[in-house]
Amino acid sequence: MTVVGRWWAALRALFTTGRAGRPRAAVWPTLATTARLTAAAVVSYLLTLVATQGPVDLTGSLTSLLVLQASATSSVKMAVVRVGAVLTGVLVAVALSSVVGLTWWSLAVAVGASLLLAAVLRLGAQALETPISAMLVLAVGGQEIAAGTRLVTTFIGAGVGIAFSVLLPPPVPTRSAVNEVRAVAEEQAGCLITAGAAMAARPVTKAEVASWLTRVRAVADVAARAAAAVGAARDLRRFNPRAFGTADVEPVLQSGLEALDSSLLAVRGLFIAVREEAPEHATADDGYGEEVRAALAVVLTEVAACLDAFGALLEAEAAGAEAEVEQRLAQSLERAGEARATLTELLLVDAHEQTSLWLLRGTILLAVEQVLTPLDLEARARERAERAEQARRRSPVLAVATTPAVRRFLPEPVARRLRRARVLRRLAGLDRRPW
């Protein structure tokens, strides 16, 4: 394969494959975001040429890129903070340039004063823009002209960024958030499958169980990425015209993540209890016995199936098709309960003669129960009912938006989404008003 072929293959892999070999749906959103940012920078540059004279200042293009990176909700706030940071730096530079030129100590005063003012004004992540603006203005000849140009171009960039956020809003990354949450369930299930296979094959040691715990702790990073993805989807829905008429999956995914977090803590407790009884070195008798170890392996495998089915249920709930997946989770929970009952019977043997051992194994049984409890189907059904009730209470807003008088003034894609949303609500029994 040639160098060009290898680069092309790497580029295709970057955009077309995701976690566990899944097709990655982010290629078009990535290209769309690139086009939006590029267009905003170019428009800001062209407006700068029209509005200013002399040397071209690219602050407008930079400002539009920074503002456009934020969601539609935070665009206004980010623009205000950005403009405030630039204005602060410019004022510091103008004040110094009216007294002295560019020297080492005037540069030190400009940077120090700008950072202090940024802290006082609580500019946050944009604090560094203040000394940067001061240094750029201080270094350019004709300070008053440079200050005025920078002010104008900053407002141009902020306006272009906000306009692009409103007129060309970014897509809501719902699919990405769903995939990340599903990956959390898959990773947890993978931990239990690995542990179950090891228990079924041979007596395990403390070091081997410690490796399971390391893998479980790594799931926390996957959960953090999923939480960030869900938060990004929630933020990008706010005041986003592209979200009108689409389902808000954030409550579903957020509650699912909370359930998976609870299960993850229980899995850690389960492995810690197993590690306490495991021997230091490989041995033919690890204290469990062949029957108990085999039964525990079955329990771990069945619980892993429950976690995987729960992840599939979350994905189906996000798509509004949970009825097709609930049966799979119900069957998995039933099999896990039967396997746990068998393990309990085996652990009850000689319980009176080995009281301390029974207490330790009782911890294992309790941990298994705690892994399964957050996956309860009845709890998920109650949460869906509560979300439906909340949607019903918000229905007057949707009713106004879907009236013919209002739809007449809406763009056709938005009106179509609103009509579809009302049809779905009527089919769900949440909207009984006449058309």
C-alpha positions in Angstrom: 0.0 0.0 0.0 1.3 3.4 -0.9 1.7 6.3 1.5 -1.4 8.0 0.1 -3.3 4.7 0.5 -2.3 4.4 4.1 -3.3 7.9 4.9 -6.6 7.4 3.2 -7.3 4.2 5.2 -6.4 5.9 8.4 -8.8 8.8 7.6 -11.6 6.4 6.8 -11.0 4.5 10.0 -11.1 7.8 12.0 -14.5 8.7 10.6 -16.2 5.3 9.9 -15.4 3.2 13.0 -16.1 3.8 16.6 -16.2 1.9 19.8 -16.4 -1.9 19.3 -16.3 -1.4 15.5 -19.6 0.4 15.3 -20.1 2.8 12.4 -19.4 6.3 13.6 -22.2 8.7 12.8 -20.1 11.8 13.6 -18.6 12.3 10.2 -21.3 14.6 8.8 -21.7 16.6 12.0 -17.9 17.0 12.0 -17.9 18.3 8.4 -20.9 20.5 9.1 -19.2 22.0 12.2 -16.0 22.6 10.1 -18.0 24.4 7.4 -19.9 26.6 10.0 -16.7 27.7 11.7 -14.9 28.4 8.4 -17.8 30.3 7.0 -18.1 32.4 10.2 -14.4 33.3 10.1 -14.6 34.3 6.4 -17.8 36.4 6.9 -16.2 38.2 9.9 -13.1 38.9 7.8 -15.2 40.3 4.9 -17.2 42.5 7.3 -13.9 43.7 8.9 -12.7 44.8 5.4 -15.9 46.8 4.9 -16.1 48.4 8.4 -12.4 49.3 9.0 -9.5 50.9 7.2 -5.8 50.3 7.3 -4.2 47.0 8.4 -6.7 44.1 8.6 -7.4 42.9 12.1 -8.3 39.2 12.4 -9.8 39.7 15.9 -13.3 39.5 14.4 -12.6 36.1 12.9 -11.1 34.8 16.1 -14.0 36.1 18.1 -16.6 34.5 15.8 -14.8 31.1 16.1 -14.8 31.3 19.9 -18.4 32.4 20.2 -19.6 29.8 17.7 -17.9 27.0 19.7 -20.5 27.5 22.4 -24.0 26.3 22.2 -26.9 28.5 21.1 -27.8 29.0 24.8 -24.4 30.2 25.9 -23.5 32.1 22.8 -24.8 35.5 24.1 -23.0 35.0 27.4 -19.8 34.0 25.8 -19.9 36.9 23.4 -20.4 39.3 26.3 -17.5 37.8 28.3 -15.3 37.8 25.2 -16.0 41.4 24.4 -15.5 42.4 28.0 -12.1 40.7 28.1 -11.0 42.4 24.9 -12.3 45.8 26.0 -10.4 45.5 29.3 -7.1 44.7 27.6 -7.6 47.5 25.1 -8.3 50.1 27.8 -5.2 49.0 29.7 -3.1 49.3 26.5 -4.5 52.7 25.6 -3.9 54.0 29.0 -0.2 52.9 29.0 0.4 54.0 25.4 -0.7 57.5 26.1 2.1 57.8 28.7 4.9 55.5 27.5 5.7 53.3 24.6 6.5 49.6 24.4 9.2 48.8 27.0 9.9 45.7 29.2 8.3 47.3 32.2 5.3 48.7 30.4 4.7 45.2 29.0 4.9 43.8 32.5 2.4 46.4 33.8 0.0 45.7 30.9 0.1 41.9 31.5 -0.2 42.1 35.3 -2.9 44.8 35.3 -4.9 42.9 32.6 -4.8 39.6 34.6 -5.8 41.4 37.8 -8.7 43.1 36.1 -9.8 39.8 34.5 -9.8 38.2 38.0 -11.8 41.1 39.4 -14.3 41.0 36.6 -14.5 37.1 36.8 -13.9 36.5 33.1 -13.1 32.9 33.8 -11.8 30.9 30.8 -11.5 34.1 28.7 -9.2 35.8 31.2 -6.1 35.3 29.0 -7.8 37.2 26.2 -7.3 40.4 28.3 -3.5 40.4 28.4 -3.3 39.1 24.8 -5.5 42.1 23.6 -3.3 44.5 25.7 -0.1 43.2 24.2 -1.4 43.3 20.6 -2.6 46.9 20.9 0.5 48.0 22.8 2.8 46.6 20.1 1.0 48.3 17.2 1.9 51.8 16.1 -1.0 54.3 16.1 -2.5 53.1 19.4 -5.8 54.9 19.2 -6.5 53.6 15.7 -5.5 50.1 16.7 -7.8 50.2 19.8 -10.8 51.4 17.8 -10.2 48.8 15.1 -9.9 46.1 17.6 -13.1 47.1 19.3 -15.1 47.2 16.0 -13.8 43.9 14.8 -14.5 42.3 18.2 -18.1 43.3 18.0 -18.3 42.1 14.4 -16.9 38.7 15.3 -19.3 38.4 18.3 -22.3 39.3 16.2 -21.4 36.9 13.4 -20.9 34.1 15.9 -24.2 34.7 17.6 -26.0 35.0 14.2 -24.5 31.7 13.0 -25.6 30.0 16.2 -29.2 31.1 15.7 -29.5 30.8 12.0 -27.4 27.7 11.5 -27.6 25.9 14.8 -25.5 22.8 15.4 -27.1 19.4 15.3 -28.0 17.8 18.6 -25.5 14.9 19.2 -28.2 12.5 20.4 -26.8 9.4 18.7 -23.4 10.0 20.1 -24.8 10.4 23.7 -26.8 7.1 23.3 -23.7 5.3 22.0 -21.6 6.5 25.0 -24.2 5.4 27.5 -24.6 2.1 25.8 -20.8 1.7 26.0 -20.9 2.1 29.8 -23.2 -0.9 30.1 -21.1 -2.9 27.7 -17.9 -2.2 29.6 -19.5 -3.3 32.9 -20.9 -6.4 31.3 -17.4 -7.1 29.9 -15.9 -6.9 33.4 -18.3 -9.5 34.7 -17.9 -11.8 31.7 -14.2 -11.8 32.1 -14.6 -12.6 35.8 -17.1 -15.3 35.2 -14.9 -17.1 32.6 -12.0 -17.1 35.0 -14.1 -18.5 37.8 -15.4 -21.2 35.6 -12.0 -22.2 34.3 -9.9 -22.4 37.5 -9.4 -21.2 41.1 -8.5 -17.5 41.0 -5.9 -15.6 43.0 -5.9 -12.2 44.6 -3.7 -10.7 41.8 -6.2 -11.8 39.2 -9.2 -10.4 41.0 -7.1 -7.2 41.5 -6.9 -6.9 37.7 -10.7 -7.2 37.5 -10.9 -4.3 39.9 -8.5 -2.2 37.8 -10.8 -2.8 34.8 -13.9 -1.8 36.8 -12.2 1.4 37.9 -11.5 2.2 34.2 -15.2 2.0 33.5 -15.5 5.3 35.5 -13.7 7.1 32.7 -16.2 5.7 30.2 -19.0 6.8 32.4 -17.5 10.3 32.7 -17.3 10.5 28.8 -20.9 9.4 28.7 -22.0 12.0 31.2 -20.2 14.7 29.2 -21.9 13.5 26.0 -25.3 13.6 27.6 -24.6 17.1 29.0 -23.5 18.3 25.5 -26.7 17.0 24.0 -28.7 18.7 26.7 -26.9 22.1 26.2 -27.3 21.9 22.4 -31.0 21.4 22.6 -31.7 24.7 24.4 -33.2 27.2 22.1 -32.1 25.1 19.1 -34.6 25.2 16.2 -33.3 21.8 15.0 -34.5 20.3 18.3 -38.2 21.3 17.8 -40.3 18.2 17.4 -37.6 15.8 18.4 -37.6 13.7 21.5 -35.5 14.9 24.5 -33.5 11.8 25.4 -31.5 13.5 28.1 -33.7 12.4 31.0 -33.7 8.8 29.8 -29.9 8.7 29.4 -29.3 10.6 32.7 -31.4 8.2 34.7 -29.8 5.3 33.0 -26.4 6.6 33.8 -27.3 6.9 37.5 -28.5 3.3 37.5 -25.3 2.1 35.9 -23.3 4.1 38.4 -25.0 2.4 41.3 -24.4 -1.0 39.6 -20.8 -0.2 39.1 -20.3 0.5 42.8 -21.9 -2.8 43.6 -19.6 -4.6 41.1 -16.6 -3.1 42.8 -17.9 -4.3 46.1 -18.5 -7.8 44.7 -15.0 -8.1 43.4 -13.5 -6.8 46.6 -15.5 -9.5 48.5 -14.2 -12.2 46.1 -10.6 -10.9 46.5 -10.8 -11.2 50.3 -11.4 -14.9 50.0 -9.1 -15.6 47.1 -5.7 -17.1 47.9 -2.5 -15.3 47.3 -1.0 -17.9 45.0 -2.5 -20.4 42.6 -3.8 -23.5 44.3 -6.1 -26.4 43.6 -8.5 -25.3 46.4 -9.3 -21.6 46.6 -11.8 -22.1 49.5 -14.9 -21.9 47.3 -15.1 -25.5 46.0 -15.9 -26.6 42.5 -19.7 -26.3 42.8 -19.7 -22.9 44.4 -17.1 -21.5 42.0 -19.1 -22.8 39.0 -22.3 -21.4 40.4 -20.7 -18.0 41.0 -19.4 -18.0 37.4 -22.9 -18.6 36.2 -24.2 -15.7 38.3 -21.5 -13.3 37.0 -22.3 -14.3 33.4 -26.1 -13.8 33.9 -25.6 -10.5 35.6 -23.5 -9.4 32.7 -26.3 -10.3 30.4 -28.6 -8.1 32.5 -26.3 -5.1 32.2 -26.0 -5.6 28.5 -29.8 -5.9 28.1 -30.2 -2.8 30.3 -27.9 -0.8 27.9 -30.1 -2.0 25.0 -33.2 -0.9 26.9 -31.7 2.6 27.3 -31.0 2.8 23.6 -34.5 1.6 22.8 -36.1 4.1 25.2 -34.2 6.9 23.5 -35.7 5.8 20.2 -39.2 5.2 21.8 -39.2 1.5 21.1 -38.6 0.1 24.6 -41.4 -2.5 24.3 -39.4 -4.7 22.0 -36.4 -4.8 24.4 -38.1 -5.0 27.8 -38.8 -8.7 27.4 -35.1 -9.5 26.9 -34.2 -7.7 30.1 -37.0 -9.4 32.0 -35.8 -12.8 30.9 -32.2 -11.9 31.8 -33.2 -10.7 35.3 -35.2 -13.9 35.8 -32.3 -16.1 34.9 -30.0 -14.1 37.1 -32.4 -14.5 40.0 -32.5 -18.2 39.5 -28.7 -18.4 39.4 -28.4 -16.3 42.5 -30.9 -18.6 44.3 -28.8 -21.6 43.4 -25.6 -19.9 44.6 -27.3 -19.0 47.9 -28.3 -22.7 48.5 -24.7 -23.8 47.9 -23.3 -21.1 50.2 -25.7 -22.1 53.0 -24.1 -25.5 53.4 -22.1 -25.6 56.6 -23.0 -22.1 57.4 -23.1 -22.8 61.2 -19.6 -24.4 61.2 -18.0 -21.6 59.2 -19.7 -18.4 60.4 -17.0 -16.0 59.3 -16.8 -17.5 55.9 -20.6 -17.3 55.6 -20.5 -13.6 56.5 -18.0 -13.0 53.8 -20.0 -14.9 51.2 -23.1 -13.2 52.3 -21.4 -10.0 51.2 -21.0 -11.5 47.8 -24.7 -12.3 47.6 -25.7 -8.8 48.8 -23.4 -7.2 46.2 -25.0 -9.3 43.4 -28.4 -8.1 44.6 -27.2 -4.5 44.6 -26.0 -4.8 41.0 -29.4 -6.0 39.8 -31.6 -3.6 41.9 -31.0 -0.5 39.8 -31.9 -2.4 36.6 -35.5 -3.1 37.8 -38.1 -2.9 35.1 -40.8 -1.5 37.3 -38.6 1.4 38.3 -37.9 2.2 34.7 -41.7 2.0 33.9 -42.4 4.5 36.8 -39.8 6.9 35.5 -41.3 6.7 32.0 -44.7 7.5 33.4 -43.3 10.5 35.3 -41.6 11.8 32.2 -44.9 11.4 30.3 -46.8 13.3 33.0 -44.2 16.1 32.8 -44.6 16.2 29.0 -48.4 16.3 29.4 -48.1 19.3 31.7 -45.9 21.1 29.1 -48.4 20.3 26.4 -50.0 23.8 26.2 -46.8 25.2 24.8 -46.8 22.5 22.1 -50.5 23.1 21.4 -49.9 26.8 20.7 -46.9 26.0 18.5 -48.9 23.4 16.5 -51.9 25.6 15.7 -52.4 26.4 12.0 -52.1 30.1 12.7 -48.6 29.7 14.2 -47.5 27.0 11.7 -48.2 29.3 8.8 -45.3 31.6 9.9 -42.8 28.8 10.7 -40.3 27.3 8.3 -41.6 24.1 6.7 -39.0 21.8 8.4 -39.8 23.1 11.9 -43.6 22.9 11.2 -43.2 19.3 10.0 -41.4 18.3 13.2 -44.0 20.0 15.4 -46.8 18.2 13.5 -45.0 14.9 13.9 -44.5 15.6 17.7 -48.2 16.2 18.1 -49.1 13.0 16.2 -46.8 11.0 18.5 -48.3 12.6 21.6 -51.8 11.8 20.4 -50.9 8.2 19.7 -49.4 8.0 23.2 -52.6 9.3 24.7 -51.0 12.5 26.0 -52.9 14.9 23.7 -56.7 14.5 23.5 -57.5 18.0 22.1 -59.4 18.3 18.8 -57.3 19.1 15.7 
